[in-house]
Amino acid sequence: MTTLLLARHGLTHLTGPVLAGWTPEVHLSDAGRAQAEALAARLAGLELDAIVSSPLERCQETAQAVAGGREVLTDERFGECRYGDWTGRPIAELVKDPLWPVVQAHPSAVTFPGGESLAAVQHRAVTAVREWNERLGPKATYLVCSHGDVIKAIVADAMGLHLDQFQRITADPASLTAIRYTPLRPFVLRLNDIGGDVSGLRQKEGSEGEEGGENSTGSDAAVGGGSGTT
């Protein structure tokens, strides 16, 4: 069925030490541009039915690298969490905030002061995914370029995890996560993938009903693990 590729943006000068959030004009660093170009090279042979991006510059630039001149569609629902008063503050400062342990252990209970709740972030992002799946259809493979917490929230939903478990998921800069949505359940095909062949992520013609690998379009899980893409 519909295959969603989630790419996190490449590195910026704020990635890591500062919670950038919706800080304007945060562009890819030299290292981030190199990451975006490497991601583009990995995906070059994969036919994508759409490329969708968060409106923030770091995602737009990453998506444009993959698009190579193709149209990049923008959906604000894939934008970063609105961290409110936490936006632009150093992580070393935020870890001392009383809200920090709640963010770590009970993110479903968190609403950032002056900002958005993580539950609302998950709701808008998952709603957007469902709508894009419907819009593009069951044969589609498409890319969404977004942000770490947004990707983690989408993955948690796909895996049937409570939002309080989403801190167990990692989405590194320029990493690729792949989810295939079937009528019964989603399948997480790749998670935080930073290298290797991606050709198996596109469904093969006539593969309906096959199970057990990345080319599966059925809703049944592969008992015993399946045979992969070989």
C-alpha positions in Angstrom: 0.0 0.0 0.0 1.1 3.6 0.4 4.8 4.0 1.4 5.8 7.0 3.3 9.5 8.0 3.5 10.3 10.4 6.4 13.5 12.3 6.1 14.8 14.6 8.8 16.5 17.8 7.7 20.3 18.0 7.6 22.4 19.7 10.2 22.2 23.4 11.0 24.4 25.6 13.2 21.8 25.2 16.0 21.2 21.4 15.7 22.3 19.9 19.0 23.2 22.8 21.3 20.0 24.9 20.8 16.3 24.0 20.5 15.7 25.8 17.2 11.9 25.2 16.9 10.4 27.8 14.7 13.3 30.2 14.8 13.3 31.9 11.4 16.1 31.7 8.9 17.8 28.6 10.3 19.5 27.2 7.2 21.6 24.1 6.6 25.2 24.3 7.5 27.9 23.1 5.2 27.7 19.7 6.8 23.9 19.7 6.5 24.1 20.5 2.8 26.5 17.6 2.4 24.1 15.4 4.2 21.2 16.5 2.1 23.2 15.9 -1.1 24.1 12.4 0.1 20.4 11.7 0.9 19.5 12.9 -2.6 22.1 10.6 -4.1 20.6 7.6 -2.2 17.1 8.4 -3.4 18.0 9.3 -7.0 16.9 6.0 -8.4 13.7 5.8 -6.5 10.5 7.1 -8.2 8.7 9.4 -5.8 5.1 10.4 -6.4 5.4 13.5 -4.3 7.9 15.4 -2.1 6.4 17.2 0.8 8.1 19.4 3.3 7.8 21.4 6.5 7.7 25.1 5.8 10.9 25.7 7.7 14.1 26.6 5.7 16.2 23.6 6.9 13.6 21.2 5.7 12.8 23.0 2.5 16.5 23.0 1.6 16.8 19.3 2.3 13.7 18.5 0.3 14.9 20.7 -2.6 18.2 18.7 -2.7 16.2 15.5 -3.1 13.8 17.0 -5.6 16.5 18.2 -8.0 14.3 20.8 -9.6 11.0 18.9 -9.1 8.2 20.6 -7.2 8.3 20.5 -3.4 4.9 20.7 -1.7 4.6 22.4 1.7 2.4 21.2 4.5 2.6 23.2 7.8 1.4 20.2 9.7 4.8 18.6 9.2 6.4 21.7 10.8 8.4 21.6 14.0 6.8 21.5 17.4 6.0 25.0 18.5 8.2 25.1 21.7 7.0 28.5 22.8 9.2 30.0 25.5 11.7 27.2 25.0 12.4 28.2 21.4 16.0 29.3 20.8 17.2 28.4 24.2 20.4 26.2 24.8 19.7 22.6 25.7 22.2 22.9 28.6 19.8 25.5 30.1 16.6 23.6 29.3 17.8 20.4 31.1 17.5 22.4 34.4 13.9 23.4 33.8 11.3 21.4 35.9 9.5 20.5 32.7 12.5 18.7 31.3 11.9 15.4 33.2 8.3 15.5 32.1 9.3 15.8 28.5 11.6 12.8 28.9 9.2 10.5 30.8 5.6 11.7 30.1 5.7 13.7 26.8 1.9 13.1 26.4 1.4 15.4 29.4 3.6 18.2 28.0 2.4 21.6 26.7 5.3 23.9 26.2 4.9 27.3 27.9 3.5 29.6 25.3 3.6 26.9 22.7 2.1 23.6 21.6 1.5 20.2 23.3 3.3 17.2 22.0 0.0 15.4 21.7 -1.2 18.1 19.4 2.0 17.7 17.3 1.3 14.0 16.9 -2.3 14.6 16.0 -1.6 17.1 13.3 1.2 15.1 11.8 -0.6 11.8 11.7 -3.7 13.5 10.3 -1.5 14.9 7.6 0.0 11.5 6.8 -3.5 9.9 6.5 -4.7 12.7 4.2 -1.6 12.5 2.0 -2.0 8.7 1.8 -5.6 9.1 0.7 -4.7 11.8 -1.8 -1.8 10.0 -3.4 -3.3 6.5 -3.4 -2.3 2.9 -2.4 0.4 2.6 -5.1 2.3 5.8 -4.1 5.7 6.2 -2.6 6.3 9.7 -1.3 8.8 11.6 0.8 8.1 14.0 3.7 10.9 16.1 5.1 10.3 17.0 8.7 11.8 17.3 12.2 13.0 14.9 14.8 10.1 15.1 17.3 7.5 15.1 14.5 9.1 12.0 12.9 9.3 10.2 16.2 5.6 11.0 16.9 4.5 9.6 13.5 6.6 6.4 14.1 5.2 5.9 17.6 1.7 6.0 16.0 2.7 3.6 13.3 4.1 1.2 15.9 1.0 1.4 18.1 3.1 3.0 20.9 1.8 5.4 23.5 3.2 8.9 23.0 5.1 8.5 26.3 7.3 5.9 24.5 8.3 8.1 21.7 11.5 9.2 23.4 12.8 5.6 22.7 12.8 6.4 19.0 15.7 8.2 17.2 15.7 10.3 14.1 19.1 11.6 13.2 19.8 14.5 10.8 19.3 13.4 7.2 18.1 10.0 8.3 15.5 8.0 6.4 12.5 6.2 8.0 10.0 4.2 5.9 6.5 3.2 6.8 4.1 1.2 4.6 0.4 1.8 5.3 -1.9 -1.2 4.6 -5.6 -1.5 5.3 -5.0 -3.3 8.6 -1.8 -1.8 10.0 1.3 0.2 9.2 4.6 -1.6 8.8 7.8 0.2 9.8 10.3 -0.8 7.1 13.3 1.4 8.0 14.1 3.4 11.1 16.8 6.1 11.4 18.5 4.7 8.3 21.6 6.6 7.2 23.0 4.4 4.5 22.4 1.6 2.0 20.3 0.7 -0.9 16.7 2.0 -1.0 15.4 0.4 -4.2 13.3 -2.1 -2.3 11.1 0.7 -0.8 9.2 1.1 -4.1 6.5 -1.5 -4.5 7.0 -3.8 -7.5 4.3 -4.1 -10.1 2.1 -7.1 -9.5 3.3 -7.5 -5.9 -0.2 -7.4 -4.3 -0.8 -10.2 -1.8 2.9 -10.9 -1.3 4.0 -10.9 2.3 7.2 -10.9 4.2 9.4 -8.1 2.8 9.6 -4.5 2.0 7.7 -5.1 -1.2 4.7 -6.5 0.7 1.4 -4.8 0.1 -0.6 -7.2 2.3 -1.9 -6.4 5.8 -0.7 -9.7 7.3 2.6 -9.7 9.2 5.2 -12.2 8.1 5.2 -15.0 10.6 8.7 -16.1 11.3 10.2 -12.9 9.9 9.7 -13.3 6.2 12.3 -13.4 3.4 13.0 -9.7 3.0 13.6 -8.2 -0.4 15.6 -11.1 -1.9 
